[in-house]
């Protein structure tokens, strides 16, 4: 068996096969609704060895802006030089459980660009933790960030739990 697997979370069907399952960068928030979230978390629980860990990074709409904010901007090296690729992104709450994520990518030297808008569902860390508890996870923690402080104002907290 391989040490690491990458697959759709909805297709997870292993039984006690892993020591840890990780879903970062809001991937769990692509579940359609609370019901699908609960199913995915139950599949995660079943796939973990006893004592195994669940590590999530989720979107948290209650702390997000309610209108589209200004873009964050990052520059990367590209064919035309050190700041040839422009990455613009922003996040906001559409409602108390839905976040929007907008990404604009541009390569200046190639005159190429594209834009994506993602709808992130069940975007409430408390709701995700509740679903994890329903699925049978224990010792759940919701943290502000990787530093380990309790959730206060982050729009992308971490949730840790065990089987």
Secondary structure by P-SEA (a helix, b strand, c coil): cccccccccccccccccccccccccccccccccaaaaaaaaaaaaaaccccbbbbbbbbbccccccccccbbbbbbbcccccccbbbbbbbbbccccbbbbbbbbbbccccccbbbbbbbccccaaaaaaaaaaacccbbbbbccccccccccccbbbbbbcc
